[in-house]
Amino acid sequence: MSLSYWDYLTLLLLRPLFAIAVVLLFIVSGWYLAWKLVLVHVPLVQEIFGLKKKPIKPKPPTRGRFSKFYSTMETQPASKW
């Protein structure tokens, strides 16, 4: 029993290609399901992929220790030497 040209082509090229395609399809569909169901809700993943923009709050002018110190100095009356 000898194999024909089509049998050799199927055995050596098409079957491995189909096997690789099925494995890749399985991996991609698993990743897609994991992304849609779980990963999109994880804050670390959102931050890495830039999905969640952090609101930028302007800093108040009296935010530090020095500004508080100098503002209390301005309100106190100046003492005479």
N, C-alpha and C positions, 0 to 999 in steps of 0.2 A: 504494500500500500504506500504510494508515494504522495507527497503533498504537492499541491499546485502552487502557482505563483501567488494567487489570492490568499491561500492558507498561510504561506510564509509572511506575506505582508500583514495579515491580521495578527499572527502570532508574535511577530517581532516589533511591529510599529503601533498598530491600532490599539491592541489590548493594554500596553503600558501607558499610552496616551490617555485612554479612557480611565484607567485606574488613577492616574495623576489628577485628571480633571475632577473625578468624583471626590478625591481626598481634598483638593483645593476648594471645591464647592462646599463640602462639609465644614471646613475650617472657616470659610468666609461667612457662611450662614450662622455658625455658632458665634462668631465675633459680632455679627449684626444683632443677633438676639441678645447677647450680653450687653452690647452698647445700648440698645433701646430699653432694656428692662432694668439694668443695674448701673452701668458705668456712667451714664449721662447724669445720674443723680448724685454721684460722689463729688464732693467739693474739690478734692485734689485734682481729679480728672478735668473738672470744669476749669480750674485755674490753669492747668497745663495747656489745654486746647483753646483757651480764650473764650469759652462759652459764657462765662459769667463776668460781666463788667462790674468792677467795684465802683460805687459812687464816690466821686472825689469831693470831699468836704473842705471848704476853705478854712484855713487855720485862723483862729481868732487873734487879734493883735496883742492881746494880753495873755499869752499862753504859757510863758516861761517864768522862772523864778525872778529873773532880773527885772522884767517888766512890772511884776507885782511889787518888788522892792522899791523901784523908782517911783511908782505911782503912789505908794504910801509916803515917800519922802516929799512929794509935791503937795500933798494935802496937809502935812504938818507945818505949823508956823515956824519960821526960821528963828533960831535962838541967837541972841546977841552975845558976843564974847566980851 
